[in-house]
Amino acid sequence: MASPPDGILLVDKPRGVTSFAVVNHVRRMLADASGRGRRRGAPKFRVGHAGTLDPLATGLLIILVGRGSRLSPFLLHLDKSYQATVRFGAETDTLDAEGKVVREAAPPESPAAVQAVLPRFRGAIEQVPPVYSALKRDGRTLHRLARSGQDVPEPEPRPVTIHHLEMTASRWVDDPHEADLSVDCSGGTYIRSLARDIGRAAGSAAHLGALRRTRIGPFVVDDAADVMDGDAEAIRARLLPLASALPHLPRLTLTAHETAAVLEGGQPLPPWLKRLEAPATPGAATEPDSGAARRFTLCDPDGRLVAVGEIAPDTGLPRLAAVVGRKET
């Protein structure tokens, strides 16, 4: 019987499938193959993700398998890239094509009118997230509150950064009037909100017609695959090792003695930082603010990921952010 695997899986999520359905499929396939899906009392097999995609959206979804689920906090806030289609003339309650129309307005006279407002949304901006989102209020997700019929006030604006925003195509002869956008943005940016706000800025109404996520930090959709029809063997074949999950962070290779100490809960020592190696993919993710902890990976002599460390901004001393552990071979 195969042992439960650890790793990360790059998935090209198809349209009409929830992120939860992808996670559930991967969990079911791998758990059954390892016997954890059939044996009563077997330990729970953990599978998670590093940021959901709406059912309407397609593209890159990072699935975290086994001990890889411990890496979610270090992947959720990476910069992302999208290809989006904004549809003008109507705003919906969900801010996408699946919602109910709540406001209508004439489309902008031309794509140039849309082009003219895009500079307002480049750089650091304040953005109001959608009511239909996974954000929580009083312990309940907003989209569940909204779908239960409750009157849910808009969330408070929050800062996001749009690094790149360009119109790549437009269709303006017949309805619907649409513009295609290329977007590079910080983690936590809602492209549905961006579509709404561009429509309003252009004196119209708009919602998101289509969305494809092409990048998360150093990972690109060209390296992903649709796994919904895949079995356990096919999914295992596409698993990346945990050591490849954070290539945008500096790396510290430990000695055998240091590895044992970290696995027992010992903290990294300041002299170890002199051995930090440059990231494998420098510049793939935004550097943290000066007030944030700087993170790095700790690997054993064989290159297996052992832990994630960070340098405390107040003291400059290294500490453990998460111990991933390793399997004995």
N, C-alpha and C positions, 0 to 999 in steps of 0.2 A: 504494500500500500504506500502510495507516494506521500511524502511529508508535506505539510502545508508550506507554500512558497512565501517568500517576501520579495517585494520589489515595487516598481511603479510601472504603470501601463498607460501609454498614450493612445487615447481613443478618439476617432473621428465620429462624433455623435451624429446620427442621422436626424432629420427633421421629424417631428411628431413623437419622439421618444423622450421621456423624462430622464434627467440625470440619475434619479433614484433607480429607474428601471435598468440602466446600464450597470450601476453598482450592484444591484440585486442579481443580475445575470452573471456577472463575474464571480460574485460570492457563491452563488449556487453551483456553478460549474466547478470551481476550485475546491469548495468544501466537499462536494460529493466525491470528487476524485481522490481526496485525501481521507475520506471516510468520516469527516466531521459533519456531513450533512445527513448521515444515516444513523450514526451511533448515538443512542440516548446517553446524555450525560457528558458527551464530548465537549471540550472547551470551545467557546464561540470563536469562529473564524472571522477576523476583522478585515473589512474592506471599506474604504472611504473614498473621498474625492478632495480635490484642492480647488473648489469653486464650481458652483453649478452653472448650467446653461438652461435657459427656458426651453420648453418643448418645441417652440417655434424655431429656435436657433439650431444651427449645425456647427460642427467644428471641434476644436481641440478641448478635450476633457481629460484631466489627469486623474487616474484612478490609483489609489494607494492600497497596496495589498500586504496583509500580515503586519509585520513590524513597521512597514512603510507608512501605516496610518499615523504613526507618531510624528511624521514630518509635515503634516498638514499646516501647522501654524507658520512654517517657514516658506510655504508656497502660496498661501492664500492672497498675499498682498503684493505679489509680483506685478510688474507692468504687463499689459495685454495689448494685443492688436486685433482689430475687427474689420470686416467688410460689411457695411450696413446699407440697406435701402430704406430711405425715408419717403413716405407716401403723404402727399399734401392734400388738404381739403377737409380732413376730419381728424379730430382728436378722440381717443377712446379711453375708457376707464382704466384699462390695463396698459395703455400706451403702446400697444402692439395690435397686429391685425386680428387677434383672437378676441379682442374686447368689444364692448358695446360703445357705439358712438355717443359721446356726451357733448360734443361741440363741432359745428361745421363752419367753414369759412372758405371763401374763394382762394384757389391756389395762387401763389405769387405769379406775377405777370410773366416771368421768365426765369430760367435757371440762374441768370445773372443776379437776380434779386436774392436768391439763396446764397450764391457765392459771396455777395456783399456783406452778409452777416456772419460768415464763418470766423473772421478774425476775433469776434467777441468771445468765442468759445475756445480759443487757443491759450495755452498756459494755465496758470492757477485760477480756478473759478470756484464759485459756490454752486452746488447742485442739490435740488430737492429730489430725493429718491422716490420711486413709485410707491403708491399705497399697496399695490399688488406686488409685494416683494417678500423676501425671507427675513427682513428685519423684524425685530421683536419689540413688543410693547407689553409690559406687565407679564412677561413670560410667554406670550402667545405671538405667533408670527402674524404680521400685518395682513398677508393675503388670506389667511384663515379667518381673521376677523372680518375682512371685507366680504368674503364669500358667504359668511354667515348672515349677512344682511345688516351688520352694524355700520354705523356712520363713523368712519375712521378718518380723523384729521390727517392732513399731509404731514409726513415726517419733517423734522427740522432740516434746513440746508446744511450741507457739510462740504468741506473742501475736497476737491479732486483736481487732477492735473491732466490736461489734454496736451500731449507732447507733439502730436501731428494730427492735422485734420484737413483733408482735401476732398473736393468733389472729383470723382473719377469718370462719371457718366451721368446723363440725365435723359428722361423721356417726357416730352412736354407737348406732344401733338394731340394725343388722345388721353382720356381718363384711364387709369389714374396718373396724375402727374407725380413723377418720382425722380429722386436724385440718389445716386450711389456715392457713398462716402468711404474713405479709408481713414481709420482712426487708430492712433497709438495713444494709450492712456494709462493712468495709474490704476492700481487695484482699487476696487470699490466704486469705480465709475459705472453708472447705468447708461447704456446706449439708448434705452427707451426714453429716459429723461432727456438725453441730449436731442433726440428726434423731436420731442415735444417742444423743447426750448428753442430749437432752430425754427420750427414752424411759427411759434409765437413771435420771435424776433423778426421774421420775414413778413409779419402782418397777416398770417394765415393760421391754419391749424394743421397738425401733422401727427403721424404715429409711425412706429417702426414696422415696415413691411416685411423685411427679411434681415437675418443677421447670421454672420459666420465668424467664429473666432479662429484666427489663424496663428496666434502666438500667445504663450504664457511664459514670461521671463525668457529663459534660453531655449524653450521647447517650441517646435513649430508643427503645424498640422500636417506638413508633408511627411513627417515621420510617424504619423498616427494611422490607425486602421479602424474600420467598423468591426466590432467584435460581437455584435448581437447574434450573429449566426455561428459564432465560433464555439468549439468545444474546449474542454480543459487543456488538451494538448496544444491547441492553437494559441490559446491565451497564455499558457506558460512560455511558449516559444517567443512571445512578444514582450515578456516581462524584462524590464531593465533592472540591473542591480541597484541596491539602495545607495551605493557610493556615487552613482550617476545622477541622483535626484537633485543635488544642489551644486551643480557645476559653476554657478555664479559666485560661490563663496570661496574664500581662501581655504586651503587645506593644510592640516597638520598631520603628518605621519608619525605615529607613536611607536615606541619600542614595545617589545613584548611585556616588559615590566610595567611600563606606563599604561598599556592597554588593560592589564589586569587591575591596576589601581583605579582606573576610570570605571571599569565594569563593577567595581565594588563600591562606587560612589565617591571616589576621591576626586578632588577638584584639580583642574589643570594648573600647573605652576607657571609663574611669569616667565622664567627662562625658556620655556617651551616655545613661546611666541616668536623667538628668533628663528625658528625653523618653519614658520608659516610660508607656504608656497602660494604663488599667484593663482587666481581663479582660472579654471580651464576655459571658461568663456567670459573673459572680462568685458564689462559694459553691457552684459545681457540683461541686467536688471538695474533699477535705479539705486544709487547708493543711499544708505539711510541718512536721515538728518543728523546733524552734528550732535544732537541731544539723544540719539537712539544708540542702543547697544550694537556694536559691530560683531557680526557672527562669523563663525568659521566651522569647518567640519573636522572631526577627529577620526582618523582611520588607523586600523591595525597594520602591522608590517606587510600583510598580504593584500592591503588595499580595501579591506571591508570596512564599511561605515560602522563606527562604534558609538559616536555621540555627536551632538551639535554643541558648540561652545559659543560664548559671547564675551566681549570685553566691556565691562561695566563702564558707562560714560562718566560716572562720578568718581570712580577710583582708578580706572585704567587697568584693573586687575581682571584676569580671565576667570570664567566660571562656567559651569555646565548649564546649558539651556534645556537639553533633553538627552537622555541616554537611550540609544536605540538598541544596544546590545548586539549580540551576534550568535549565530548557531555554531555549536561545536561540530567539527568535521572529523 
